[in-house]
Amino acid sequence: MCAQPEAAGRVKVVSGAAVIIREGTEIPAKAGLQIFQADRLRTGKDGRLGVTLKDDTRLSLGPDTEARIDRFLYAPADKGVGLALSILRGVAAYISGRIAKLSPDAVRLETPSAILAVRGTHVVIRVE
């Protein structure tokens, strides 16, 4: 029997059209829904989505936005922390959590044309 992966976080707020794409299946986003590594977060033209990860990182997606959680590891007792988020299109706001405080080099925000290293606590990204 396969062990279920540990959730990276949860959906906190949703308005309009928003889905989580997990292993090719679209799941309607709703408050409280668990988010996992490799999930894609997608909003429609009228959608907005707010997610809080287990280390208190916050990610907010505006309308017509898609992002993917490429990597999430939060095990500070085992000296294992890391976060990689890809913003594929649209507008996203990122507010750093404990991973960025413990190991700033362990956080990567990627877009189709750039990779950002996080040195601050709040970033807004627009990908057209």
DRENKE-354486 format. One line per field, with one value per atom (N, C-alpha, C): chain; residue in three letters; residue number from 1; atom name; y, x, z. Coordinates in Angstrom, 3 decimals, always signed. Example, Ala and Ser with C-alpha at 12.3 -4.5 7.8 and 13.67 -1.06 7.14 Angstrom:
BEGIN
chain = c(A,A,A,A,A,A);
res = c(ala,ala,ala,ser,ser,ser);
n = c(1,1,1,2,2,2);
atom = c(N,CA,C,N,CA,C);
c2 = c(-5.690,-4.500,-3.300,-2.250,-1.060,+0.030);
c1 = c(+13.190,+12.300,+13.200,+12.850,+13.670,+12.900);
c3 = c(+7.800,+7.800,+7.800,+7.080,+7.140,+7.870);
This chain:
BEGIN
chain = c(A,A,A,A,A,A,A,A,A,A,A,A,A,A,A,A,A,A,A,A,A,A,A,A,A,A,A,A,A,A,A,A,A,A,A,A,A,A,A,A,A,A,A,A,A,A,A,A,A,A,A,A,A,A,A,A,A,A,A,A,A,A,A,A,A,A,A,A,A,A,A,A,A,A,A,A,A,A,A,A,A,A,A,A,A,A,A,A,A,A,A,A,A,A,A,A,A,A,A,A,A,A,A,A,A,A,A,A,A,A,A,A,A,A,A,A,A,A,A,A,A,A,A,A,A,A,A,A,A,A,A,A,A,A,A,A,A,A,A,A,A,A,A,A,A,A,A,A,A,A,A,A,A,A,A,A,A,A,A,A,A,A,A,A,A,A,A,A,A,A,A,A,A,A,A,A,A,A,A,A,A,A,A,A,A,A,A,A,A,A,A,A,A,A,A,A,A,A,A,A,A,A,A,A,A,A,A,A,A,A,A,A,A,A,A,A,A,A,A,A,A,A,A,A,A,A,A,A,A,A,A,A,A,A,A,A,A,A,A,A,A,A,A,A,A,A,A,A,A,A,A,A,A,A,A,A,A,A,A,A,A,A,A,A,A,A,A,A,A,A,A,A,A,A,A,A,A,A,A,A,A,A,A,A,A,A,A,A,A,A,A,A,A,A,A,A,A,A,A,A,A,A,A,A,A,A,A,A,A,A,A,A,A,A,A,A,A,A,A,A,A,A,A,A,A,A,A,A,A,A,A,A,A,A,A,A,A,A,A,A,A,A,A,A,A,A,A,A,A,A,A,A,A,A,A,A,A,A,A,A,A,A,A,A,A,A,A,A,A,A,A,A,A,A,A,A,A,A,A,A,A,A,A,A);
res = c(met,met,met,cys,cys,cys,ala,ala,ala,gln,gln,gln,pro,pro,pro,glu,glu,glu,ala,ala,ala,ala,ala,ala,gly,gly,gly,arg,arg,arg,val,val,val,lys,lys,lys,val,val,val,val,val,val,ser,ser,ser,gly,gly,gly,ala,ala,ala,ala,ala,ala,val,val,val,ile,ile,ile,ile,ile,ile,arg,arg,arg,glu,glu,glu,gly,gly,gly,thr,thr,thr,glu,glu,glu,ile,ile,ile,pro,pro,pro,ala,ala,ala,lys,lys,lys,ala,ala,ala,gly,gly,gly,leu,leu,leu,gln,gln,gln,ile,ile,ile,phe,phe,phe,gln,gln,gln,ala,ala,ala,asp,asp,asp,arg,arg,arg,leu,leu,leu,arg,arg,arg,thr,thr,thr,gly,gly,gly,lys,lys,lys,asp,asp,asp,gly,gly,gly,arg,arg,arg,leu,leu,leu,gly,gly,gly,val,val,val,thr,thr,thr,leu,leu,leu,lys,lys,lys,asp,asp,asp,asp,asp,asp,thr,thr,thr,arg,arg,arg,leu,leu,leu,ser,ser,ser,leu,leu,leu,gly,gly,gly,pro,pro,pro,asp,asp,asp,thr,thr,thr,glu,glu,glu,ala,ala,ala,arg,arg,arg,ile,ile,ile,asp,asp,asp,arg,arg,arg,phe,phe,phe,leu,leu,leu,tyr,tyr,tyr,ala,ala,ala,pro,pro,pro,ala,ala,ala,asp,asp,asp,lys,lys,lys,gly,gly,gly,val,val,val,gly,gly,gly,leu,leu,leu,ala,ala,ala,leu,leu,leu,ser,ser,ser,ile,ile,ile,leu,leu,leu,arg,arg,arg,gly,gly,gly,val,val,val,ala,ala,ala,ala,ala,ala,tyr,tyr,tyr,ile,ile,ile,ser,ser,ser,gly,gly,gly,arg,arg,arg,ile,ile,ile,ala,ala,ala,lys,lys,lys,leu,leu,leu,ser,ser,ser,pro,pro,pro,asp,asp,asp,ala,ala,ala,val,val,val,arg,arg,arg,leu,leu,leu,glu,glu,glu,thr,thr,thr,pro,pro,pro,ser,ser,ser,ala,ala,ala,ile,ile,ile,leu,leu,leu,ala,ala,ala,val,val,val,arg,arg,arg,gly,gly,gly,thr,thr,thr,his,his,his,val,val,val,val,val,val,ile,ile,ile,arg,arg,arg,val,val,val,glu,glu,glu);
n = c(1,1,1,2,2,2,3,3,3,4,4,4,5,5,5,6,6,6,7,7,7,8,8,8,9,9,9,10,10,10,11,11,11,12,12,12,13,13,13,14,14,14,15,15,15,16,16,16,17,17,17,18,18,18,19,19,19,20,20,20,21,21,21,22,22,22,23,23,23,24,24,24,25,25,25,26,26,26,27,27,27,28,28,28,29,29,29,30,30,30,31,31,31,32,32,32,33,33,33,34,34,34,35,35,35,36,36,36,37,37,37,38,38,38,39,39,39,40,40,40,41,41,41,42,42,42,43,43,43,44,44,44,45,45,45,46,46,46,47,47,47,48,48,48,49,49,49,50,50,50,51,51,51,52,52,52,53,53,53,54,54,54,55,55,55,56,56,56,57,57,57,58,58,58,59,59,59,60,60,60,61,61,61,62,62,62,63,63,63,64,64,64,65,65,65,66,66,66,67,67,67,68,68,68,69,69,69,70,70,70,71,71,71,72,72,72,73,73,73,74,74,74,75,75,75,76,76,76,77,77,77,78,78,78,79,79,79,80,80,80,81,81,81,82,82,82,83,83,83,84,84,84,85,85,85,86,86,86,87,87,87,88,88,88,89,89,89,90,90,90,91,91,91,92,92,92,93,93,93,94,94,94,95,95,95,96,96,96,97,97,97,98,98,98,99,99,99,100,100,100,101,101,101,102,102,102,103,103,103,104,104,104,105,105,105,106,106,106,107,107,107,108,108,108,109,109,109,110,110,110,111,111,111,112,112,112,113,113,113,114,114,114,115,115,115,116,116,116,117,117,117,118,118,118,119,119,119,120,120,120,121,121,121,122,122,122,123,123,123,124,124,124,125,125,125,126,126,126,127,127,127,128,128,128);
atom = c(N,CA,C,N,CA,C,N,CA,C,N,CA,C,N,CA,C,N,CA,C,N,CA,C,N,CA,C,N,CA,C,N,CA,C,N,CA,C,N,CA,C,N,CA,C,N,CA,C,N,CA,C,N,CA,C,N,CA,C,N,CA,C,N,CA,C,N,CA,C,N,CA,C,N,CA,C,N,CA,C,N,CA,C,N,CA,C,N,CA,C,N,CA,C,N,CA,C,N,CA,C,N,CA,C,N,CA,C,N,CA,C,N,CA,C,N,CA,C,N,CA,C,N,CA,C,N,CA,C,N,CA,C,N,CA,C,N,CA,C,N,CA,C,N,CA,C,N,CA,C,N,CA,C,N,CA,C,N,CA,C,N,CA,C,N,CA,C,N,CA,C,N,CA,C,N,CA,C,N,CA,C,N,CA,C,N,CA,C,N,CA,C,N,CA,C,N,CA,C,N,CA,C,N,CA,C,N,CA,C,N,CA,C,N,CA,C,N,CA,C,N,CA,C,N,CA,C,N,CA,C,N,CA,C,N,CA,C,N,CA,C,N,CA,C,N,CA,C,N,CA,C,N,CA,C,N,CA,C,N,CA,C,N,CA,C,N,CA,C,N,CA,C,N,CA,C,N,CA,C,N,CA,C,N,CA,C,N,CA,C,N,CA,C,N,CA,C,N,CA,C,N,CA,C,N,CA,C,N,CA,C,N,CA,C,N,CA,C,N,CA,C,N,CA,C,N,CA,C,N,CA,C,N,CA,C,N,CA,C,N,CA,C,N,CA,C,N,CA,C,N,CA,C,N,CA,C,N,CA,C,N,CA,C,N,CA,C,N,CA,C,N,CA,C,N,CA,C,N,CA,C,N,CA,C,N,CA,C,N,CA,C,N,CA,C,N,CA,C,N,CA,C,N,CA,C,N,CA,C,N,CA,C,N,CA,C,N,CA,C,N,CA,C,N,CA,C,N,CA,C,N,CA,C,N,CA,C,N,CA,C,N,CA,C,N,CA,C);
c2 = c(-1.184,+0.000,+1.246,+2.195,+3.430,+4.408,+5.055,+6.096,+7.356,+8.018,+9.265,+10.355,+11.151,+12.223,+13.239,+13.906,+14.925,+16.188,+16.785,+18.009,+19.142,+19.981,+21.164,+22.332,+22.335,+23.430,+23.266,+24.373,+24.358,+25.611,+25.451,+26.601,+27.357,+28.651,+29.480,+30.230,+30.820,+31.583,+31.344,+31.352,+31.186,+32.105,+32.737,+33.427,+33.210,+33.074,+32.816,+31.426,+31.250,+29.948,+29.689,+28.543,+28.140,+26.625,+26.016,+24.564,+24.231,+23.033,+22.434,+21.278,+21.206,+20.112,+19.169,+17.967,+16.964,+15.700,+15.325,+14.123,+14.122,+15.297,+15.425,+15.592,+15.572,+15.704,+17.087,+17.769,+19.080,+18.899,+19.516,+19.475,+20.894,+21.133,+22.490,+22.963,+24.141,+24.680,+25.132,+24.806,+25.279,+25.434,+26.327,+26.580,+25.273,+25.043,+23.846,+22.707,+22.780,+21.724,+21.660,+20.460,+20.301,+20.470,+21.022,+21.253,+20.389,+19.776,+18.899,+19.355,+18.917,+19.140,+18.585,+19.291,+18.964,+19.399,+19.933,+20.453,+21.717,+21.871,+23.126,+23.862,+25.166,+26.019,+26.903,+26.884,+27.656,+28.415,+29.693,+30.509,+30.877,+31.075,+31.520,+33.038,+33.549,+35.001,+35.798,+35.164,+35.848,+35.262,+34.426,+33.691,+34.347,+34.034,+34.421,+33.257,+33.035,+31.886,+32.257,+31.938,+32.173,+30.863,+30.593,+29.346,+29.687,+28.924,+29.032,+27.687,+27.705,+26.487,+26.224,+25.027,+24.625,+25.462,+26.132,+26.988,+28.437,+28.642,+29.961,+30.836,+30.256,+30.967,+31.193,+32.379,+32.681,+33.004,+32.440,+32.650,+33.049,+34.173,+34.649,+34.750,+34.148,+34.183,+35.059,+35.918,+36.756,+36.034,+36.749,+36.155,+35.630,+34.551,+33.961,+33.687,+33.017,+32.742,+31.245,+30.792,+29.388,+29.317,+28.508,+28.304,+26.823,+26.401,+25.005,+24.955,+24.069,+23.834,+22.728,+23.134,+22.169,+21.388,+22.074,+21.421,+22.071,+21.227,+21.738,+20.744,+21.198,+20.382,+21.264,+20.869,+21.636,+20.657,+20.343,+19.456,+20.067,+21.196,+21.897,+21.068,+20.169,+19.335,+18.417,+18.032,+17.181,+18.003,+19.308,+20.254,+20.151,+19.876,+19.795,+20.814,+21.853,+22.838,+23.230,+23.466,+23.913,+24.230,+25.220,+25.617,+26.100,+25.530,+26.000,+26.155,+27.367,+27.681,+28.188,+27.692,+28.190,+28.991,+30.237,+31.064,+30.991,+30.290,+30.008,+31.123,+31.777,+32.917,+33.642,+34.909,+35.687,+36.492,+36.774,+37.597,+36.820,+36.787,+36.093,+36.957,+36.927,+37.591,+36.511,+36.663,+35.699,+36.423,+35.852,+36.365,+35.209,+35.419,+34.332,+33.847,+32.571,+31.921,+31.550,+30.507,+30.112,+29.564,+28.913,+28.377,+29.498,+30.620,+31.751,+32.333,+32.283,+32.808,+31.863,+30.546,+29.563,+29.415,+29.468,+29.229,+29.956,+31.238,+32.008,+31.377,+30.701,+30.072,+28.855,+28.390,+27.213,+27.570,+28.848,+29.293,+29.767,+29.248,+29.669,+29.964,+31.108,+31.477,+31.538,+30.761,+30.669,+31.147,+31.761,+32.136,+31.550,+31.590,+31.072,+31.767,+32.991,+33.703,+34.130,+33.780,+34.217,+33.320,+33.316,+32.651,+33.721,+33.820,+34.837,+34.194,+34.778,+34.376,+35.279,+34.713,+35.490,+36.031,+37.332,+37.983,+38.868,+39.123,+39.917,+39.030,+39.646,+38.854,+38.918,+39.868,+40.041,+40.318,+39.524,+39.689,+39.588,+40.437,+40.316,+40.056,+39.023,+38.606,+38.673,+39.211,+39.226,+38.535,+37.518,+36.776,+36.899,+37.459,+37.629,+36.622);
c1 = c(+0.837,+0.000,+0.882,+0.618,+1.395,+0.966,+1.946,+1.635,+1.243,+0.222,-0.214,+0.807,+1.180,+2.147,+1.579,+2.486,+2.071,+1.644,+0.572,+0.069,+1.065,+1.187,+2.054,+1.334,+0.001,-0.779,-2.242,-2.970,-4.416,-4.866,-5.953,-6.633,-7.303,-7.089,-7.707,-8.928,-8.811,-9.931,-10.025,-11.260,-11.528,-12.672,-12.557,-13.712,-13.674,-14.820,-14.892,-14.393,-14.007,-13.565,-12.111,-11.866,-10.513,-10.486,-9.406,-9.257,-7.835,-7.713,-6.424,-6.288,-5.184,-4.971,-3.950,-4.429,-3.599,-3.590,-2.410,-2.253,-3.236,-3.392,-4.236,-5.719,-6.131,-7.548,-7.811,-8.842,-9.219,-10.137,-9.758,-10.531,-10.995,-12.305,-12.763,-12.147,-11.565,-10.940,-12.019,-11.804,-12.694,-11.861,-12.282,-11.553,-11.389,-10.174,-9.882,-9.283,-9.358,-8.808,-7.293,-6.764,-5.324,-4.621,-3.411,-2.559,-1.313,-0.847,+0.313,+1.385,+2.624,+3.701,+3.267,+3.592,+3.265,+1.859,+1.059,-0.258,-0.103,-1.011,-1.140,-2.347,-2.206,-3.285,-3.680,-4.960,-5.394,-6.670,-6.682,-7.886,-8.438,-9.742,-10.394,-10.376,-11.041,-11.053,-11.624,-12.497,-13.083,-12.582,-11.548,-11.118,-10.006,-10.007,-8.935,-8.770,-7.525,-7.241,-6.159,-6.373,-5.384,-5.023,-3.715,-3.209,-2.219,-2.261,-1.259,-0.557,+0.771,+1.548,+1.886,+2.360,+2.599,+3.635,+4.505,+5.497,+5.003,+3.729,+3.072,+3.408,+3.993,+4.121,+2.713,+2.470,+1.159,+1.318,+0.420,+0.418,-0.989,-1.095,-2.387,-2.319,-3.302,-3.363,-4.520,-4.259,-5.299,-6.026,-6.882,-7.632,-6.721,-7.161,-6.490,-5.009,-4.743,-3.382,-3.183,-1.961,-1.621,-0.255,-0.169,+1.083,+1.212,+2.441,+2.680,+3.625,+3.318,+4.208,+5.171,+6.365,+7.337,+8.001,+8.234,+8.902,+8.421,+8.126,+7.819,+8.350,+9.288,+9.854,+9.981,+9.304,+9.401,+9.581,+10.840,+11.216,+12.439,+12.251,+13.405,+14.174,+13.524,+14.219,+15.227,+14.947,+15.847,+16.716,+16.732,+17.480,+17.085,+15.824,+15.340,+14.250,+14.566,+13.569,+13.816,+12.751,+12.888,+11.536,+11.515,+10.290,+10.632,+9.951,+10.086,+8.689,+8.356,+7.073,+7.294,+6.493,+6.534,+5.267,+5.437,+4.310,+4.297,+3.322,+3.295,+2.639,+1.619,+0.975,+0.130,-0.127,-0.996,-0.253,-0.955,-0.420,-0.491,+0.634,+0.686,+1.428,+0.941,+1.629,+2.138,+3.373,+4.030,+4.471,+4.156,+4.644,+5.380,+6.650,+7.487,+7.055,+7.337,+7.076,+8.383,+8.328,+9.491,+10.644,+10.338,+11.423,+12.375,+11.836,+12.680,+13.472,+12.908,+13.620,+14.749,+14.497,+15.506,+16.620,+16.251,+17.227,+16.799,+17.122,+16.686,+17.081,+18.215,+18.654,+17.815,+16.969,+16.140,+14.815,+14.600,+13.355,+13.633,+12.839,+12.948,+11.565,+11.446,+10.236,+10.627,+9.960,+10.328,+9.186,+9.568,+8.620,+9.175,+8.421,+8.955,+10.235,+10.501,+11.679,+12.659,+12.394,+13.303,+13.179,+14.244,+14.238,+14.569,+13.739,+13.935,+14.435,+15.448,+15.884,+15.158,+14.675,+13.888,+14.803,+14.868,+15.646,+14.741,+13.559,+12.608,+11.482,+10.432,+9.330,+8.085,+8.032,+6.820,+7.200,+6.627,+6.928,+5.627,+5.473,+4.346,+4.936,+4.402,+4.934,+3.813,+4.142,+3.191,+3.863,+3.198,+3.708,+2.677,+3.119,+2.200,+2.476);
c3 = c(+0.000,+0.000,+0.000,-0.883,-0.983,+0.095,+0.712,+1.684,+0.937,+1.437,+0.807,+1.105,+0.098,+0.340,+1.329,+2.007,+2.969,+2.228,+2.679,+2.056,+2.257,+1.235,+1.307,+1.963,+1.875,+2.442,+2.129,+2.223,+1.999,+1.267,+0.532,-0.058,+1.084,+1.142,+2.189,+1.667,+0.471,-0.090,-1.587,-2.076,-3.503,-3.873,-5.029,-5.594,-7.099,-7.706,-9.141,-9.478,-10.737,-11.225,-10.839,-10.184,-9.813,-9.649,-10.123,-10.006,-9.575,-9.001,-8.706,-9.689,-10.397,-11.344,-10.717,-10.417,-9.757,-10.600,-11.070,-11.896,-13.070,-13.697,-14.875,-14.613,-13.352,-12.998,-12.408,-12.925,-12.381,-11.185,-10.079,-8.840,-8.557,-8.448,-8.129,-6.803,-6.822,-5.611,-4.638,-3.372,-2.312,-1.052,-0.189,+1.051,+1.818,+2.315,+3.082,+2.272,+0.946,+0.095,+0.264,+0.469,+0.616,-0.736,-0.670,-1.833,-1.649,-2.751,-2.692,-3.682,-3.434,-4.385,-5.738,-6.805,-8.200,-8.605,-7.684,-8.050,-8.879,-9.856,-10.605,-10.050,-9.885,-9.397,-10.565,-10.930,-12.107,-11.785,-12.175,-12.015,-13.389,-13.455,-14.683,-14.780,-15.787,-16.032,-14.856,-14.072,-12.915,-11.597,-11.649,-10.463,-9.672,-8.399,-7.471,-6.507,-6.081,-5.228,-4.234,-2.977,-1.929,-1.265,-1.144,-0.571,+0.540,+1.627,+2.676,+2.790,+2.661,+2.783,+4.242,+4.549,+5.932,+6.669,+5.937,+6.592,+6.698,+6.413,+6.434,+5.224,+4.179,+2.905,+2.381,+1.847,+1.258,-0.212,-1.005,-2.438,-2.849,-3.543,-4.033,-5.546,-6.217,-7.674,-8.114,-9.090,-9.658,-10.776,-11.501,-12.608,-13.720,-14.340,-15.506,-15.226,-14.110,-13.656,-13.481,-13.731,-13.484,-12.831,-11.771,-11.042,-10.700,-10.418,-10.067,-8.864,-7.921,-6.787,-7.216,-7.639,-8.139,-7.009,-5.899,-4.768,-3.486,-2.495,-1.168,-0.148,+0.661,+1.724,+2.949,+4.007,+5.249,+6.400,+6.663,+7.761,+8.449,+9.139,+9.711,+10.744,+11.448,+12.436,+11.759,+10.515,+9.743,+8.796,+8.976,+8.133,+6.667,+6.432,+5.065,+4.804,+4.055,+3.658,+2.209,+1.484,+0.110,-0.490,-1.364,-2.031,-3.433,-4.419,-5.793,-6.370,-6.776,-7.378,-8.794,-9.725,-11.099,-11.350,-11.772,-12.178,-13.700,-14.256,-15.681,-16.491,-15.906,-16.561,-15.526,-15.796,-14.924,-13.873,-12.779,-11.695,-10.393,-9.679,-8.390,-7.382,-6.156,-5.048,-4.108,-3.659,-2.782,-1.525,-0.371,+0.907,+1.574,+1.863,+2.358,+3.729,+3.941,+5.215,+5.895,+6.712,+7.492,+6.650,+5.517,+4.683,+4.276,+3.823,+3.401,+4.568,+5.764,+6.932,+7.348,+7.285,+7.680,+6.653,+5.365,+4.305,+3.029,+2.914,+1.747,+0.411,+0.359,-0.884,-1.267,-0.365,-0.624,-1.297,-1.603,-2.231,-3.646,-4.596,-6.001,-6.545,-7.160,-7.886,-9.354,-10.182,-11.587,-12.473,-13.586,-14.632,-15.935,-17.014,-18.276,-18.737,-18.265,-18.750,-17.662,-16.393,-15.329,-14.107,-13.296,-12.001,-10.973,-9.943,-8.921,-7.639,-7.044,-5.719,-4.740,-3.667,-2.703,-1.622,-1.527,-0.477,+0.388,-0.086,+0.674,+1.154,+1.581,+2.108,+1.240,+0.295,-0.498,-1.944,-2.855,-4.269,-5.051,-6.051,-6.987,-8.365,-9.028,-10.318,-11.357,-12.520,-13.645,-14.818,-15.364,-16.514,-17.623,-18.762,-19.875,-20.968);
